[in-house]
């Protein structure tokens, strides 16, 4: 019985690691990463909001996230440029998985995750975790 429990735990850890890394790694390897920030330190925020600037070229882009159960429940992302404006409230959703011997969750942010930038320009990104500056999350913009 103890051996089955240990095997179950190893299987569950393997599944969680595989699902967690593959949920975004397939996208990362096929597309060019334009922007990335890992928000895991409260010192990255000023008045509760993270801000940065980066350059983009004309084209279609998609947001990607690497969240977990401690990530902010709502993540508001605002992008502003000379001829571009975008705002979205991404909501964290957990999906339970039951293997019969263990239960685990996978996490994803739901919201409008595709943008179309019509001109080359510099964008300012603002990420508001609505008070949860301790919940880690990575934010990607990929082409």
GIBEL-V579971 format. One record per residue. N is the residue number from 1. RES is the residue in one small letter. PHI is phi in radians with two decimals (* if undefined). OMEGA is omega in degrees with one decimal (NA if undefined). Layout:
n->N res->RES phi->PHI omega->OMEGA
n->N res->RES phi->PHI omega->OMEGA
This chain:
n->1 res->x phi->* omega->179.9
n->2 res->x phi->-1.12 omega->179.3
n->3 res->x phi->-1.14 omega->178.2
n->4 res->x phi->-1.11 omega->179.1
n->5 res->x phi->-1.10 omega->179.2
n->6 res->x phi->-1.10 omega->178.3
n->7 res->x phi->-1.09 omega->178.2
n->8 res->x phi->-1.07 omega->179.3
n->9 res->x phi->-1.14 omega->178.5
n->10 res->x phi->-1.08 omega->178.7
n->11 res->x phi->-1.10 omega->-179.6
n->12 res->x phi->-1.08 omega->179.0
n->13 res->x phi->-1.10 omega->178.9
n->14 res->x phi->-1.09 omega->-179.7
n->15 res->x phi->-1.13 omega->-179.8
n->16 res->x phi->-1.06 omega->179.8
n->17 res->x phi->-1.12 omega->-179.3
n->18 res->x phi->-1.19 omega->-179.4
n->19 res->x phi->-1.12 omega->-179.4
n->20 res->x phi->-1.08 omega->-178.3
n->21 res->x phi->-1.38 omega->-178.1
n->22 res->x phi->-1.41 omega->-178.5
n->23 res->x phi->-1.10 omega->177.2
n->24 res->x phi->-2.20 omega->-174.8
n->25 res->x phi->-1.15 omega->177.7
n->26 res->x phi->-1.09 omega->179.4
n->27 res->x phi->-1.21 omega->-177.4
n->28 res->x phi->-1.07 omega->-175.0
n->29 res->x phi->-1.29 omega->-177.3
n->30 res->x phi->-1.66 omega->-173.9
n->31 res->x phi->-2.22 omega->178.6
n->32 res->x phi->-1.45 omega->178.0
n->33 res->x phi->-1.41 omega->-178.8
n->34 res->x phi->-1.58 omega->-177.6
n->35 res->x phi->-2.59 omega->175.8
n->36 res->x phi->-2.62 omega->170.8
n->37 res->x phi->-2.50 omega->174.9
n->38 res->x phi->-1.86 omega->-177.6
n->39 res->x phi->-1.67 omega->-177.9
n->40 res->x phi->-2.37 omega->-177.3
n->41 res->x phi->-2.39 omega->-178.9
n->42 res->x phi->-1.02 omega->179.9
n->43 res->x phi->-1.24 omega->177.3
n->44 res->x phi->-1.34 omega->-176.4
n->45 res->x phi->-1.71 omega->172.3
n->46 res->x phi->-2.10 omega->-174.6
n->47 res->x phi->0.94 omega->175.2
n->48 res->x phi->1.43 omega->-178.3
n->49 res->x phi->-2.28 omega->174.3
n->50 res->x phi->-1.59 omega->177.7
n->51 res->x phi->-2.37 omega->178.7
n->52 res->x phi->-2.82 omega->174.5
n->53 res->x phi->-2.26 omega->178.2
n->54 res->x phi->-2.77 omega->-178.9
n->55 res->x phi->-1.64 omega->174.7
n->56 res->x phi->-2.31 omega->173.6
n->57 res->x phi->-1.79 omega->177.3
n->58 res->x phi->-0.94 omega->176.8
n->59 res->x phi->2.68 omega->178.2
n->60 res->x phi->-1.61 omega->-179.4
n->61 res->x phi->-2.34 omega->178.7
n->62 res->x phi->-2.37 omega->174.4
n->63 res->x phi->-1.40 omega->172.0
n->64 res->x phi->-2.37 omega->-177.0
n->65 res->x phi->-2.39 omega->169.1
n->66 res->x phi->-2.15 omega->-179.4
n->67 res->x phi->-1.74 omega->169.8
n->68 res->x phi->-2.54 omega->-176.0
n->69 res->x phi->-1.11 omega->178.6
n->70 res->x phi->-1.64 omega->-179.1
n->71 res->x phi->-1.16 omega->179.5
n->72 res->x phi->-0.99 omega->179.8
n->73 res->x phi->-1.17 omega->176.6
n->74 res->x phi->-2.25 omega->179.8
n->75 res->x phi->-2.19 omega->179.5
n->76 res->x phi->-1.60 omega->178.6
n->77 res->x phi->-2.04 omega->177.2
n->78 res->x phi->-2.13 omega->173.9
n->79 res->x phi->-2.08 omega->178.3
n->80 res->x phi->-2.36 omega->176.1
n->81 res->x phi->-2.48 omega->-177.6
n->82 res->x phi->-1.12 omega->179.2
n->83 res->x phi->-2.37 omega->-176.7
n->84 res->x phi->-2.57 omega->176.2
n->85 res->x phi->-2.57 omega->-178.0
n->86 res->x phi->-2.60 omega->175.0
n->87 res->x phi->-2.59 omega->179.4
n->88 res->x phi->-2.64 omega->171.6
n->89 res->x phi->-1.71 omega->177.9
n->90 res->x phi->-1.51 omega->-177.6
n->91 res->x phi->-1.91 omega->-178.2
n->92 res->x phi->-1.33 omega->178.6
n->93 res->x phi->-2.20 omega->176.5
n->94 res->x phi->-1.79 omega->177.4
n->95 res->x phi->-2.04 omega->-179.7
n->96 res->x phi->-1.40 omega->176.1
n->97 res->x phi->-2.22 omega->-179.1
n->98 res->x phi->-2.11 omega->-178.7
n->99 res->x phi->-1.57 omega->-175.6
n->100 res->x phi->1.70 omega->178.3
n->101 res->x phi->-2.02 omega->177.1
n->102 res->x phi->-2.71 omega->177.9
n->103 res->x phi->-2.25 omega->178.2
n->104 res->x phi->-2.53 omega->-179.3
n->105 res->x phi->-2.09 omega->166.1
n->106 res->x phi->-2.03 omega->-172.7
n->107 res->x phi->-2.21 omega->174.2
n->108 res->x phi->-2.66 omega->175.6
n->109 res->x phi->-1.70 omega->177.1
n->110 res->x phi->-1.79 omega->178.4
n->111 res->x phi->2.78 omega->178.0
n->112 res->x phi->-1.20 omega->-172.3
n->113 res->x phi->-1.89 omega->179.8
n->114 res->x phi->-2.03 omega->177.7
n->115 res->x phi->-2.27 omega->177.5
n->116 res->x phi->-2.16 omega->179.1
n->117 res->x phi->-1.65 omega->-172.8
n->118 res->x phi->-1.50 omega->-179.0
n->119 res->x phi->-2.44 omega->170.3
n->120 res->x phi->-1.08 omega->-179.7
n->121 res->x phi->-2.98 omega->173.5
n->122 res->x phi->-1.66 omega->178.9
n->123 res->x phi->-1.96 omega->170.0
n->124 res->x phi->-1.78 omega->177.0
n->125 res->x phi->-1.89 omega->173.2
n->126 res->x phi->-2.18 omega->179.2
n->127 res->x phi->-2.13 omega->-178.6
n->128 res->x phi->-1.95 omega->179.6
n->129 res->x phi->-1.56 omega->177.3
n->130 res->x phi->0.92 omega->174.6
n->131 res->x phi->1.62 omega->-178.7
n->132 res->x phi->-1.61 omega->-179.6
n->133 res->x phi->-1.42 omega->178.0
n->134 res->x phi->-1.66 omega->-178.8
n->135 res->x phi->-1.37 omega->-176.6
n->136 res->x phi->-1.28 omega->174.3
n->137 res->x phi->-2.80 omega->172.2
n->138 res->x phi->-1.81 omega->179.1
n->139 res->x phi->-2.09 omega->179.2
n->140 res->x phi->-2.12 omega->166.0
n->141 res->x phi->-2.17 omega->-175.4
n->142 res->x phi->-2.15 omega->178.4
n->143 res->x phi->-1.97 omega->NA
